[in-house]
């Protein structure tokens, strides 16, 4: 349910949040990809965030999340690739199936994730070029050899590295948001309450409660009214 909700927002922020959810929340239970594989395809085509797509596909193809029928469940997850092709006219008109899938397949092959044969057979109907077909052949080989490559230790190390990379990229995005919001504030003395509220939010994202309180005081002084910030209140009580 959480993944479906996040994918349906079709934004970079929510796709990244879905990646963070899968990486950092333990014991999420078994996935039901039939509920969200098309939503994931739409979110990817809307945002072009291939790192999130590949990470999500890797994590949701692990046996621990596939339930009692892992072979069937994982195929339904990989059908996101089929949905990407079918949704191209809506999101990227003029883009061919091979153009859309080549960067995705390259990563799935490079990272030894692969693609199940039954899904590749469906993709072959749309991918006609030699490069695309070669990648599909390699994807099948990687999938068939996955158990030899993905030992428990290798999988654990990969997840740790993905968490580290996700944290780094998230911190960079937060710094960028703060810098952008600060420039907005400095650019005009007539900053709107909405812009200043944004500053409060990015400081909270960075766990900087003191800076968030400073911005709240600015809003109170400028607009003669203290906005409702329930999260700030809760954080102050916690501290």
C-alpha positions as CSV (number, residue, x, y, z in Angstrom):
1,X,0.0,0.0,0.0
2,X,2.8,2.4,0.9
3,X,4.7,1.7,-2.4
4,X,1.5,2.1,-4.5
5,X,0.8,5.5,-2.8
6,X,4.3,6.8,-3.4
7,X,4.6,5.6,-7.0
8,X,1.2,7.1,-7.8
9,X,2.5,10.5,-7.0
10,X,4.8,10.3,-10.1
11,X,7.4,12.7,-8.7
12,X,11.1,12.5,-8.1
13,X,10.7,13.2,-4.4
14,X,8.1,10.4,-3.9
15,X,10.1,7.9,-6.0
16,X,13.1,8.6,-3.9
17,X,11.0,8.1,-0.8
18,X,10.0,4.7,-2.0
19,X,13.6,3.8,-2.4
20,X,14.3,5.0,1.1
21,X,11.3,3.0,2.4
22,X,12.6,-0.2,0.9
23,X,16.2,0.4,2.0
24,X,15.6,1.5,5.6
25,X,12.3,0.0,6.9
26,X,12.7,-3.5,8.2
27,X,10.1,-6.3,8.0
28,X,7.9,-4.6,5.4
29,X,6.3,-8.0,4.6
30,X,5.8,-9.5,1.2
31,X,5.4,-7.3,-1.9
32,X,2.4,-7.4,-4.2
33,X,3.8,-6.0,-7.4
34,X,0.6,-6.4,-9.4
35,X,-0.7,-3.5,-7.4
36,X,2.1,-1.1,-8.4
37,X,4.2,-2.3,-11.3
38,X,2.4,0.0,-13.7
39,X,2.6,2.9,-11.2
40,X,6.3,2.4,-10.9
41,X,6.6,2.5,-14.7
42,X,4.7,5.8,-14.8
43,X,6.8,7.3,-12.1
44,X,10.0,6.3,-13.9
45,X,8.9,7.7,-17.2
46,X,7.8,10.9,-15.6
47,X,11.1,11.4,-13.6
48,X,13.7,9.5,-15.6
49,X,15.3,8.5,-12.2
50,X,17.0,5.3,-13.3
51,X,19.0,4.9,-10.0
52,X,15.7,4.7,-8.1
53,X,14.2,2.3,-10.6
54,X,17.1,-0.1,-10.6
55,X,17.4,0.0,-6.8
56,X,13.7,-0.7,-6.4
57,X,13.9,-3.5,-8.9
58,X,16.9,-5.0,-7.1
59,X,15.4,-4.8,-3.6
60,X,11.9,-6.1,-4.7
61,X,13.5,-9.1,-6.5
62,X,15.0,-10.5,-3.3
63,X,13.5,-13.7,-2.1
64,X,12.8,-12.4,1.4
65,X,10.1,-10.1,-0.1
66,X,8.5,-12.5,-2.6
67,X,6.2,-14.5,-0.4
68,X,5.0,-18.1,-1.0
69,X,5.1,-17.9,-4.8
70,X,8.4,-16.2,-5.5
71,X,8.7,-17.2,-9.1
72,X,5.3,-15.7,-10.0
73,X,5.7,-12.7,-7.8
74,X,9.1,-11.7,-9.2
75,X,7.8,-12.0,-12.8
76,X,5.0,-9.6,-11.9
77,X,7.6,-7.1,-10.6
78,X,9.7,-7.3,-13.7
79,X,6.6,-6.5,-15.8
80,X,7.4,-2.9,-15.0
81,X,9.6,-3.1,-18.1
82,X,6.6,-4.2,-20.2
83,X,4.6,-1.3,-18.8
84,X,7.4,1.1,-19.6
85,X,7.0,0.2,-23.2
86,X,3.2,0.4,-23.3
87,X,3.2,3.8,-21.6
88,X,5.8,5.4,-23.9
89,X,3.2,7.1,-26.2
90,X,1.7,8.9,-23.2
91,X,4.9,10.0,-21.4
92,X,7.6,10.0,-24.1
93,X,6.0,10.1,-27.6
94,X,8.4,9.4,-30.3
95,X,10.7,7.3,-28.1
96,X,11.2,3.7,-29.3
97,X,11.0,0.7,-27.0
98,X,14.8,0.1,-27.5
99,X,15.6,3.7,-26.7
100,X,13.6,3.6,-23.5
101,X,14.8,0.2,-22.3
102,X,18.5,0.2,-23.3
103,X,19.8,2.3,-20.3
104,X,17.6,0.2,-17.9
105,X,18.8,-3.1,-19.4
106,X,22.4,-2.0,-19.4
107,X,22.2,-1.4,-15.6
108,X,20.3,-4.7,-15.0
109,X,23.1,-6.5,-16.8
110,X,26.0,-4.5,-15.3
111,X,24.7,-5.1,-11.8
112,X,24.1,-8.8,-12.3
113,X,20.3,-8.5,-11.7
114,X,19.1,-9.7,-15.0
115,X,15.5,-10.3,-16.2
116,X,13.4,-13.5,-16.1
117,X,13.1,-15.3,-19.4
118,X,9.3,-15.0,-19.5
119,X,9.5,-11.2,-19.3
120,X,12.3,-11.1,-21.9
121,X,10.1,-13.0,-24.3
122,X,7.5,-10.3,-24.0
123,X,10.1,-7.6,-24.5
124,X,11.4,-9.2,-27.6
125,X,8.1,-8.4,-29.4
126,X,8.9,-4.7,-29.1
127,X,12.7,-4.5,-29.0
128,X,13.8,-5.2,-32.6
129,X,17.3,-3.7,-32.8
130,X,20.5,-5.7,-32.4
131,X,21.8,-3.8,-29.4
132,X,18.5,-4.2,-27.5
133,X,18.3,-7.9,-28.4
134,X,21.9,-8.5,-27.3
135,X,21.1,-6.8,-23.9
136,X,18.0,-9.0,-23.5
137,X,20.1,-12.1,-24.1
138,X,22.6,-11.0,-21.5
139,X,19.8,-10.1,-19.1
140,X,18.5,-13.7,-19.3
141,X,22.0,-15.1,-18.6
142,X,22.4,-12.8,-15.5
143,X,19.0,-13.9,-14.2
144,X,19.8,-17.6,-14.7
145,X,23.1,-17.2,-12.9
146,X,21.8,-14.9,-10.1
147,X,22.0,-17.5,-7.3
148,X,25.7,-18.1,-8.0
149,X,26.5,-14.4,-7.9
150,X,24.1,-13.2,-5.1
151,X,25.4,-15.0,-2.1
152,X,24.0,-13.9,1.3
153,X,27.2,-11.9,1.9
154,X,27.2,-10.2,-1.5
155,X,23.6,-9.2,-1.1
156,X,24.1,-7.8,2.4
157,X,27.2,-5.8,1.2
158,X,25.2,-4.5,-1.8
159,X,22.3,-3.3,0.5
160,X,24.8,-1.6,2.8
161,X,26.3,0.2,-0.2
162,X,22.9,1.2,-1.5
163,X,22.0,2.7,1.9
164,X,25.2,4.7,2.0
165,X,24.7,6.0,-1.5
166,X,21.1,6.9,-0.8
167,X,22.0,8.8,2.3
168,X,24.7,10.7,0.4
169,X,22.4,11.6,-2.5
170,X,19.6,12.6,0.0
171,X,22.0,14.9,1.9
172,X,23.1,16.6,-1.4
173,X,19.5,17.2,-2.3
174,X,18.7,18.7,1.1
175,X,21.7,21.0,0.9
176,X,20.5,22.1,-2.6
177,X,17.0,22.7,-1.3
178,X,18.3,24.8,1.6
179,X,20.6,26.8,-0.7
180,X,17.8,27.5,-3.1
181,X,15.3,28.4,-0.4
182,X,17.9,30.8,1.2
183,X,18.5,32.5,-2.1
184,X,14.8,33.0,-2.5
185,X,14.6,34.6,0.9
186,X,17.6,36.9,0.3
187,X,16.4,37.9,-3.2
188,X,13.4,39.8,-1.8
189,X,12.5,41.4,1.5
190,X,8.9,40.7,0.6
191,X,9.3,36.9,0.8
192,X,6.0,35.2,1.0
193,X,4.9,33.0,4.0
194,X,4.9,30.0,1.7
195,X,8.6,30.5,0.8
196,X,9.5,30.9,4.5
197,X,7.5,27.8,5.4
198,X,9.6,26.0,2.8
199,X,12.7,27.0,4.7
200,X,11.2,25.6,7.9
201,X,10.5,22.3,6.2
202,X,14.0,21.9,4.7
203,X,15.6,22.6,8.1
204,X,13.4,19.9,9.7
205,X,14.4,17.5,6.9
206,X,18.0,18.1,8.0
207,X,17.1,17.6,11.7
208,X,18.1,21.2,12.5
209,X,15.3,22.2,14.8
210,X,17.0,25.4,16.0
211,X,17.2,26.7,12.5
212,X,13.5,25.8,11.9
213,X,12.6,27.8,15.0
214,X,14.6,30.8,13.7
215,X,12.6,30.7,10.5
216,X,9.3,30.4,12.4
217,X,10.2,33.5,14.4
218,X,10.9,35.4,11.1
219,X,7.4,34.4,9.9
220,X,5.9,35.6,13.1
221,X,7.7,38.9,13.0
222,X,7.0,39.5,9.3
223,X,3.3,38.4,9.1
224,X,2.3,39.0,12.8
225,X,1.1,35.5,13.0
226,X,2.7,32.2,14.0
227,X,2.0,29.4,11.5
228,X,0.9,26.1,12.7
229,X,3.9,23.8,12.7
230,X,2.9,20.7,14.6
231,X,6.1,18.8,13.7
232,X,8.3,21.6,15.2
233,X,6.3,21.5,18.4
234,X,6.7,17.7,18.7
235,X,10.4,17.9,18.1
236,X,10.9,20.6,20.7
237,X,9.0,18.5,23.2
238,X,11.2,15.5,22.4
239,X,14.3,17.5,23.0
